[in-house]
Amino acid sequence: MARSFPAARYVGGHPMSGTEKSGFAAADPALFTGRVWVLCLDERTSVADWLRLADLYTSAGARVVPATAAEHDSAVAAISHLPHVVASAVAAGAADEPLALALAAGGPSRTVREWPPLGRR
């Protein structure tokens, strides 16, 4: 971003909140209440811009957590991306095992977005 738009001011970040639902019907006024919103703070970040966004997000009920972009990427890979890949592999492995599907109960549906495995919906 900095290379493409050198005059732009950018503060990276996003909420660690959401659901699998989309559209207006899925709107939730309490979506950010008590949830973490990571807001990146690096050497190029304007502290005034960072504070303005932190104020906006906390006014929406979020709990702002500062991190560098590298810290964010490492942490999110460990707690979100890697477990999702593993859970998806488990779902794919069970797709052709009727007994495994029958014994799975509710656990996979709470941890794997692709549950039931593709083709078994």
C-alpha positions in Angstrom: 0.0 0.0 0.0 2.8 2.4 1.0 4.5 1.8 -2.4 1.4 2.3 -4.4 0.0 5.3 -2.5 3.0 7.0 -0.7 0.9 10.0 0.5 -1.8 7.7 1.9 -2.2 7.3 5.7 -3.1 3.7 6.6 -3.7 1.9 9.8 -4.1 -1.8 9.4 -6.5 -3.8 11.5 -9.7 -5.8 11.7 -12.1 -7.2 14.3 -11.6 -10.8 15.5 -15.3 -11.3 15.4 -17.9 -12.4 13.0 -20.1 -15.2 11.9 -20.6 -17.4 8.9 -23.7 -15.5 8.0 -23.9 -12.5 5.6 -26.4 -9.9 4.4 -28.6 -7.4 6.2 -30.6 -10.2 7.9 -27.4 -11.3 9.6 -26.6 -7.9 11.1 -25.9 -7.9 14.9 -25.7 -4.7 16.8 -23.6 -6.4 19.5 -21.2 -8.0 17.0 -18.2 -6.1 18.4 -19.2 -5.9 22.0 -16.4 -7.3 24.2 -14.6 -8.6 21.1 -11.0 -7.9 20.2 -10.2 -5.5 17.3 -6.5 -5.8 16.4 -5.1 -2.4 15.3 -1.6 -2.4 13.9 0.9 0.1 15.0 4.2 0.3 13.1 6.9 2.9 12.6 4.9 4.5 9.7 1.6 4.6 11.6 0.3 8.0 12.6 -0.3 7.8 16.3 -3.1 10.4 15.9 -4.8 8.2 13.3 -4.3 5.1 15.4 -5.9 6.8 18.4 -8.8 8.1 16.4 -9.6 4.5 15.1 -9.0 3.0 18.6 -11.6 5.5 19.9 -14.1 4.6 17.1 -13.7 0.9 17.7 -14.0 1.1 21.5 -17.1 3.2 21.1 -18.6 0.2 19.2 -17.8 -1.9 22.2 -14.6 -3.6 20.9 -11.5 -4.1 22.9 -8.6 -2.7 20.9 -5.4 -4.7 21.0 -2.3 -3.1 19.5 0.2 -5.2 17.5 2.7 -4.8 14.7 1.7 -6.3 11.3 4.2 -9.1 11.8 2.9 -9.9 15.3 -0.7 -9.9 14.0 0.2 -12.3 11.1 2.1 -14.7 13.4 -0.7 -14.8 16.0 -3.6 -15.1 13.6 -1.8 -17.9 11.7 -1.5 -19.8 15.0 -5.0 -19.3 16.4 -7.1 -19.1 13.2 -5.6 -20.2 10.0 -3.7 -23.3 11.1 -6.6 -24.8 13.1 -9.0 -24.1 10.2 -6.7 -26.0 7.8 -6.4 -28.9 10.3 -10.2 -28.9 10.9 -10.8 -28.9 7.1 -8.5 -31.8 6.6 -10.4 -33.7 9.3 -13.7 -33.0 7.5 -12.3 -34.1 4.2 -11.0 -37.3 5.7 -14.4 -38.1 7.2 -16.3 -37.4 4.0 -16.2 -40.9 2.7 -16.6 -42.6 6.1 -20.3 -43.1 6.9 -19.6 -44.4 10.4 -17.3 -41.4 11.2 -20.0 -39.1 10.0 -22.6 -40.8 12.1 -20.4 -40.8 15.3 -19.3 -37.1 14.8 -22.2 -35.7 16.7 -22.1 -31.9 17.0 -18.4 -31.3 17.5 -17.4 -30.8 13.9 -20.2 -28.5 13.1 -19.0 -26.1 15.8 -15.4 -26.1 14.6 -15.5 -26.7 10.9 -17.3 -24.4 8.5 -17.3 -27.1 5.8 -19.3 -29.5 7.9 -20.9 -31.6 6.8 -18.2 -32.5 4.4 -18.7 -31.3 0.8 -21.2 -33.4 -1.0 -23.0 -34.5 2.1 -25.1 -31.4 2.8 
